[in-house]
Amino acid sequence: MATYLFTWNPERWKWDSLEEDSASYQRRGYLDGRWSCGVTKKIVPGDRSFLIKLGKGEPKGIMASGVAVSAPLEAPHYSDPKRTANYADLRYDVLLNPNKENLLPRSLLLSELPEVHWSPQGSGISVAPEAAARLEELWRHHLASIGLASQHIPDEVSTPERYSEGALRRISVNAYERDPRARKACLEHHGFDCSICNFSFGDYFGSLGKGFIHVHHLRRLADIGSNYEVDPVADLIPVCPNCHAMLHRKNPPYSPDELKTYLTKNRNMA
């Protein structure tokens, strides 16, 4: 999986639907969009993407992350319909509204990752693997600092060699589970203990495990429409990684009650 940096300069293109797109993201847990990728044509579905806001005005910094869901395609230029430009379809798993939320500041990026060109003239530049790993770390810390701690679940992130129509559907479901706002609201209500087995990472590992837990979406994508608004309290529950994996051992997944019954029965037989 490669990592690419996309750019937004409000002086070159006015994002008129930003407020609407931000509201849609917060309702659905993800946002689909198409973005210029400059001369880059190596992007493949599953590649990691970050969007940085540039220009003369503040704030400047990373405002979104996601994955590519298409290879580059040619379409009319965003500012000149007589020309064409290369675009990639992206699915954002985090979108910060620069009018209301703090971005991961460009000044910090310049300090921590000086080897990356943080004011590129074009969009879609590649980020070296070592720098990409550090960028992911800075992004997670930033989200946590603004109360949007995300949960990275390695075996749920699509990879190019496994990417398929089924994987696209899987991202749609798991986007709710990884959305930091939905996760935050879920855990504020339900707490951090596993809803299936009651395991607490904080109790077992102390400060190392405090705040660590997966969240599981209770409704299948097939049962919801494109305008569905996630309810973090009713639709998401905290689960430990073991129980989360067991819930998905069949398709459709086991319900929490089914897995609790199976777990109780198995313990009684032991």
C-alpha positions as CSV (number, residue, x, y, z in Angstrom):
1,M,0.0,0.0,0.0
2,A,1.5,3.3,-1.1
3,T,0.7,6.7,0.5
4,Y,-0.2,9.8,-1.5
5,L,-0.6,13.5,-0.5
6,F,-3.5,15.4,-2.2
7,T,-3.7,19.2,-1.9
8,W,-6.4,21.8,-1.6
9,N,-5.7,25.4,-2.2
10,P,-8.9,27.5,-1.7
11,E,-7.4,30.3,-3.9
12,R,-7.4,27.9,-6.8
13,W,-10.6,26.1,-6.2
14,K,-13.5,27.0,-3.9
15,W,-14.9,24.0,-2.1
16,D,-18.5,25.3,-2.1
17,S,-20.0,22.1,-0.7
18,L,-17.5,21.8,2.2
19,E,-20.1,22.4,4.9
20,E,-22.5,20.0,3.3
21,D,-19.8,17.4,2.7
22,S,-18.7,17.7,6.3
23,A,-22.2,17.2,7.6
24,S,-22.7,14.2,5.3
25,Y,-19.4,12.7,6.6
26,Q,-20.5,13.1,10.2
27,R,-23.9,11.5,9.5
28,R,-22.5,8.5,7.5
29,G,-19.1,8.0,9.0
30,Y,-17.3,8.3,5.6
31,L,-17.3,10.5,2.5
32,D,-16.8,9.6,-1.1
33,G,-15.2,12.2,-3.3
34,R,-13.1,12.8,-6.5
35,W,-9.8,14.7,-6.2
36,S,-7.2,15.9,-8.7
37,C,-4.0,13.7,-8.6
38,G,-1.8,15.9,-10.9
39,V,0.4,13.8,-13.2
40,T,0.3,10.8,-10.9
41,K,-1.0,7.6,-12.6
42,K,0.4,4.9,-10.3
43,I,-2.4,5.1,-7.7
44,V,-4.3,1.9,-7.2
45,P,-7.4,1.1,-5.1
46,G,-6.5,0.7,-1.5
47,D,-3.6,3.2,-1.5
48,R,-3.6,5.5,1.5
49,S,-4.4,9.2,0.9
50,F,-4.1,12.4,2.9
51,L,-5.5,15.8,2.0
52,I,-3.6,18.9,3.0
53,K,-5.0,22.4,3.0
54,L,-2.6,25.0,1.7
55,G,-2.8,28.6,0.4
56,K,-2.1,32.0,1.9
57,G,-4.7,31.9,4.6
58,E,-4.7,29.9,7.8
59,P,-5.2,27.2,8.9
60,K,-2.8,25.1,6.8
61,G,-2.4,21.4,7.5
62,I,-3.8,17.9,7.0
63,M,-7.6,17.9,7.1
64,A,-8.5,14.4,5.8
65,S,-7.4,10.9,5.4
66,G,-8.8,7.9,3.5
67,V,-8.1,5.4,0.7
68,A,-8.2,5.4,-3.0
69,V,-11.2,3.5,-4.5
70,S,-10.1,3.9,-8.2
71,A,-7.1,4.2,-10.4
72,P,-6.5,7.7,-11.9
73,L,-9.0,8.7,-14.5
74,E,-9.3,11.6,-16.9
75,A,-12.1,14.1,-16.7
76,P,-12.7,17.8,-17.4
77,H,-10.4,20.1,-15.5
78,Y,-11.8,21.6,-12.3
79,S,-11.2,25.2,-13.3
80,D,-11.1,25.0,-17.2
81,P,-13.7,22.8,-18.9
82,K,-11.7,23.0,-22.2
83,R,-8.9,21.0,-20.5
84,T,-8.7,17.7,-18.8
85,A,-7.1,16.6,-15.6
86,N,-6.3,13.3,-13.8
87,Y,-8.5,12.4,-10.8
88,A,-8.7,9.6,-8.3
89,D,-11.9,8.6,-6.4
90,L,-11.3,8.6,-2.7
91,R,-13.2,7.5,0.4
92,Y,-12.4,9.6,3.4
93,D,-12.4,7.9,6.8
94,V,-11.7,11.2,8.6
95,L,-12.7,14.7,7.4
96,L,-12.0,17.7,9.5
97,N,-13.8,21.0,8.8
98,P,-11.0,23.7,8.8
99,N,-13.7,26.3,9.6
100,K,-14.5,24.6,12.8
101,E,-11.8,22.1,13.7
102,N,-8.1,22.1,14.3
103,L,-6.0,20.6,11.4
104,L,-2.7,18.7,11.8
105,P,-0.6,21.9,11.4
106,R,1.7,22.2,8.4
107,S,4.3,23.8,10.8
108,L,4.5,20.6,12.8
109,L,4.8,18.5,9.6
110,L,7.7,20.7,8.5
111,S,9.4,20.1,11.8
112,E,8.8,16.4,12.1
113,L,9.0,15.4,8.5
114,P,11.3,17.9,6.7
115,E,12.1,15.4,3.9
116,V,8.5,15.7,2.6
117,H,7.5,18.6,0.4
118,W,4.6,20.1,2.2
119,S,3.8,22.8,-0.3
120,P,3.7,20.9,-3.6
121,Q,2.6,22.6,-6.7
122,G,0.6,19.6,-7.8
123,S,-1.6,17.0,-6.1
124,G,-1.0,13.3,-5.7
125,I,2.6,13.2,-4.7
126,S,3.9,10.0,-3.2
127,V,5.1,9.8,0.4
128,A,8.0,7.5,1.2
129,P,7.1,4.5,3.5
130,E,9.2,5.7,6.4
131,A,7.7,9.2,6.3
132,A,4.2,7.7,5.7
133,A,4.5,5.6,8.9
134,R,5.5,8.7,10.9
135,L,2.6,10.7,9.3
136,E,0.1,8.1,10.4
137,E,1.5,8.4,14.0
138,L,1.3,12.2,13.9
139,W,-2.3,12.0,12.5
140,R,-3.4,9.5,15.3
141,H,-1.9,11.7,18.0
142,H,-3.6,14.8,16.5
143,L,-7.0,13.2,16.3
144,A,-6.6,12.1,20.0
145,S,-5.6,15.6,21.0
146,I,-8.9,17.0,19.6
147,G,-11.0,14.3,21.2
148,L,-11.3,12.1,18.0
149,A,-9.1,9.2,18.9
150,S,-9.4,6.7,16.0
151,Q,-9.0,2.9,16.3
152,H,-6.6,1.4,13.8
153,I,-7.6,-2.1,13.0
154,P,-4.9,-3.6,10.7
155,D,-6.8,-6.7,9.5
156,E,-9.8,-4.5,8.5
157,V,-7.8,-2.2,6.2
158,S,-8.1,-3.1,2.5
159,T,-4.9,-3.9,0.6
160,P,-4.5,-3.7,-3.2
161,E,-4.0,-7.5,-3.6
162,R,-7.3,-8.2,-1.8
163,Y,-9.3,-5.2,-3.1
164,S,-12.6,-6.2,-4.8
165,E,-16.2,-5.2,-4.9
166,G,-16.7,-7.2,-1.7
167,A,-13.9,-5.2,-0.1
168,L,-15.6,-2.0,-1.1
169,R,-18.7,-3.1,0.7
170,R,-16.6,-4.0,3.7
171,I,-15.1,-0.5,3.9
172,S,-18.6,1.0,3.9
173,V,-19.5,-1.0,7.0
174,N,-16.2,-0.6,8.8
175,A,-16.1,3.2,8.1
176,Y,-18.6,3.6,10.8
177,E,-16.5,1.5,13.2
178,R,-13.4,3.5,12.4
179,D,-15.0,6.9,12.3
180,P,-13.5,8.8,15.3
181,R,-16.6,10.8,16.0
182,A,-18.9,7.8,16.1
183,R,-16.4,5.8,18.1
184,K,-16.1,8.7,20.6
185,A,-19.9,8.9,21.1
186,C,-20.2,5.1,21.3
187,L,-17.6,4.8,24.1
188,E,-18.8,7.8,26.0
189,H,-22.1,6.0,26.4
190,H,-21.1,2.3,26.6
191,G,-17.7,2.5,28.2
192,F,-14.5,0.6,27.3
193,D,-15.4,-2.9,28.5
194,C,-16.2,-5.6,25.9
195,S,-19.9,-5.9,25.5
196,I,-19.6,-9.7,24.9
197,C,-17.0,-11.0,27.4
198,N,-16.6,-7.9,29.7
199,F,-12.8,-7.8,29.1
200,S,-11.2,-4.5,30.0
201,F,-7.8,-3.6,28.5
202,G,-7.3,-0.9,31.1
203,D,-7.9,-3.3,34.0
204,Y,-5.5,-6.0,32.5
205,F,-2.8,-3.8,31.1
206,G,-3.0,-0.7,33.2
207,S,-2.2,2.6,31.5
208,L,-1.0,0.8,28.3
209,G,-4.4,-0.6,27.7
210,K,-6.5,2.4,28.9
211,G,-8.8,3.6,26.1
212,F,-8.1,0.6,23.8
213,I,-11.1,-1.3,22.4
214,H,-12.7,-2.1,19.0
215,V,-16.2,-1.0,18.1
216,H,-18.6,-3.2,16.2
217,H,-21.4,-2.0,13.9
218,L,-24.7,-3.9,14.5
219,R,-26.4,-3.3,11.2
220,R,-25.3,-4.8,7.9
221,L,-24.8,-2.5,4.9
222,A,-27.5,-4.5,3.0
223,D,-30.0,-3.4,5.6
224,I,-29.3,0.3,5.4
225,G,-29.6,3.0,2.6
226,S,-27.1,5.4,1.3
227,N,-28.7,8.3,3.4
228,Y,-28.5,6.2,6.6
229,E,-27.5,8.2,9.7
230,V,-25.4,6.2,12.1
231,D,-26.6,6.3,15.8
232,P,-23.4,5.6,17.8
233,V,-25.3,4.5,20.9
234,A,-27.8,2.2,19.2
235,D,-25.7,1.0,16.2
236,L,-22.2,0.6,17.7
237,I,-21.0,-1.5,20.7
238,P,-17.5,-1.8,22.2
239,V,-15.9,-5.3,21.7
240,C,-12.5,-6.7,22.3
241,P,-10.5,-7.8,19.2
242,N,-11.1,-11.5,20.0
243,C,-14.9,-11.1,20.2
244,H,-14.9,-8.8,17.2
245,A,-13.2,-11.5,15.1
246,M,-15.6,-14.1,16.3
247,L,-18.6,-11.9,15.5
248,H,-17.4,-11.9,11.9
249,R,-16.7,-15.7,11.7
250,K,-19.9,-16.0,9.5
251,N,-21.7,-13.8,7.0
252,P,-24.0,-12.2,8.1
253,P,-22.1,-11.8,11.4
254,Y,-23.3,-13.3,14.6
255,S,-25.4,-11.1,16.8
256,P,-24.0,-10.1,20.2
257,D,-26.6,-12.3,21.9
258,E,-25.7,-15.3,19.7
259,L,-22.0,-14.9,20.6
260,K,-22.8,-14.5,24.3
261,T,-24.9,-17.7,24.3
262,Y,-22.1,-19.6,22.5
263,L,-19.5,-18.2,24.9
264,T,-21.6,-19.2,27.9
265,K,-22.2,-22.7,26.6
266,N,-18.6,-23.2,25.7
267,R,-17.5,-22.1,29.2
268,N,-20.0,-24.5,30.8
269,M,-18.7,-27.4,28.8
270,A,-15.1,-26.6,29.7
